[in-house]
Amino acid sequence: MIEFVYPALLFILGAVPIPFLQGGIRKAYLLLIPVLALLAVLALQPGSYGAAQFLSQDILIARVDKLSIVFATVFTIMALIGMVYALHLTEAGQHVAAFVYVGSALGVVFAGDYLTLYLFWEGMAFASAYLVFAQGGEKSIRAAFRYLMVHVTGGVVLLGGIVLHALASGSLLFGPIEGNISAGAYLILAGFLLNAAVPPLNAWLTDAYPEATVTGAVFMSAFTTKTAVYVLARAFPGTELLVWLGIAMALYGVVYAVLENDCRRLLAYHIVSQVGYMVAGVGIGTELAVNGATSHAFAHILYKALLFMGAGAVIYVTGRRKLTELGGLYRTMPLTVALYMIGAFAISAFPFFSGFVTKSMVVAAAGEDHRALAMLALTMASSGTFLHTGLKLPYYMFFGTDRGLEAREPPGNMLVAMAMAATLCLAIGIFPGPLYALLPYPVDFEPYTGAHITESLGVLMFTALGFVLFLKALDPENTISIDTDWFYRKGARAFMWFAERPLARYEKAMSDVSETTALPLLHRTARTGLRVDLHGVDAVVNGVAHAILDGGGVLRRLQTGVVTHYALAMIAGVIAVTAVFAVVWQ
Amino acid sequence: MIKRIVGFFGDEAHARQRRRLFYVVLVLIVAADFVVHREHAEYLWERLPGWSAVYGFVSCVLLIFVSKFLGHQGGLMRSEDYYD
């Protein structure tokens, strides 16, 4: 009996044979690995595996406890769903990248020390960037480079933090950071917050995800931000700063979603908003709050992937992504509409959908912790969530103005993947028990109370009333929104301008000066030097040489070569030394 | 069946029925909020029946107009070739 199968390795090593397999065998293989990984995760026993020493530091490749098992479970389920959705792809590259991406995310979730964590953290960044590069075209490739550069920068910050933290605490083991947060811990926190897409470090997400491939974006929506939630829950539970950042995020994403015209970018802003609930939950830090953040991450991965799959299906079929160019698809894509709406009800936290049993846990935890403002702000954000993902996006994408687009349902594998995610969204909402049993702390929370149901429905349906009354104000506009990526996109342009204009001009001016002034001066100096050399220095050197030659002649005359002369000289010397010694030192 | 349900929400022919159904649901929700049993209500608003309806509506309107204000007057929305 094998005690421990490392799921991360299953994916990463499992990626190697993909390019060599063909047709049906490859498809079967692509599904087999996630299924095996899911079984491996379900069979995991809490404990520590793969302890070793590296540079005389303790390393722990895999630490298995309840928190890591919840995330690993949903990651492997998601890998299976994502693979079904991507099954029709013929090129192996994206499948390989997705496997490495999932494997690295699992590596982070099990990492027991910072070095292992960092290694997989970078693996995630590079593997996921490929999913943007694979889309091709100038826009995507530029976005992919920006994505990669932001993540590499974040990785360097994280590594700096790890080194400082290890020097201060003397250990690389990854666990809760307690007491006062040191400089190293702040850097680690910044690295984590970047991957969690906390504003102002959020723009990489909304910049890159909509530019990724249809299938790649589904994977990306699931893993990067949720591993960040995991590491925050592991290292920084109860950090007050996170509560406020989480609330700001939840509202930030919702505000930008109003302005957005690109369907997947709108959904990406809702990742920012939803991760805000999780970050706030981690910040509150009570058992209920951490349970809430964890379960919300679980539910979020499934419904957000479902929404991305729905929007991806529309892009796959129509080739269009802007709400101003979409509409009237419900006649030709009713199944896609129905499955998308299940995801929309789940993210909006309608009763009997997954969001209802998880999001409310975070809000209840805020209430229990006497944070009235947090409670109200998060409730307001859920109103905005339904407004956009449940009303605005489906209205303009599937209903609204009929643009007469030729459309059909997407390929069968895409529909099956969406149905799998939709089934889980409903199953978790109707039977929350199994999910609650997975959570890190014992759950004493009942989502289905009468007051909670009427309260949620009140907020949601009266949001719908607002939508109906002010529909015109919500009409999508043909614009893009400025986010914090402005700083590096315009900043890079300013840098290039500086490099091309003032810097190049300065360089030219300098070379002009050297040609017109410095070079002739140098020539003249050299000529003077030559003259000084010829007449002055050479004369001195020659003079010295002559003097030495003359001295040598004198010496030569003294050296007679007769031994008795030398012996006499030595004896005279000895007598002289003795005489001096006797007279002077006596 | 799914096609018919989706069609009900899309087809112009059902617009009247849709609207009627929507308003009935709204009334039912507010009515239910008045009769529902509240075990522990820690905050003032939790004791007010119909509060969630008002808060949901106000949130929605605020989000729409504040965001659009930031987009148009705050200069967040730019033409698509802004970065080109």
Interface residues (C-beta under 8 A of the other chain):
Chain A: V254 V255 Y256 V258 L259 Y330 R331 P334 L335 V337 A338 G367 A372 M375 L376 T379 M380 S383 G384 L387 F398 F399 T449 G450 A451 I453 T454 E455 S456 L457 G458 V459 L460 M461 F462 T463 A464 L465 G466 F467 V468 F470 A473 L474 E477 N478 T479 I480 S481 I482 R489 K490
Chain B: I2 K3 I5 V6 G7 F9 G10 F22 V25 L26 I29 V30 A32 D33 V36 H37 R38 E39 A41 E42 Y43 E46 G50 W51 S52 A53 V54 Y55 G56 F57 S59 C60 V61 L62 L63 I64 F65 V66 S67 K68 L70 G71 G75 L76 M77 R78 S79 E80 Y82 Y83
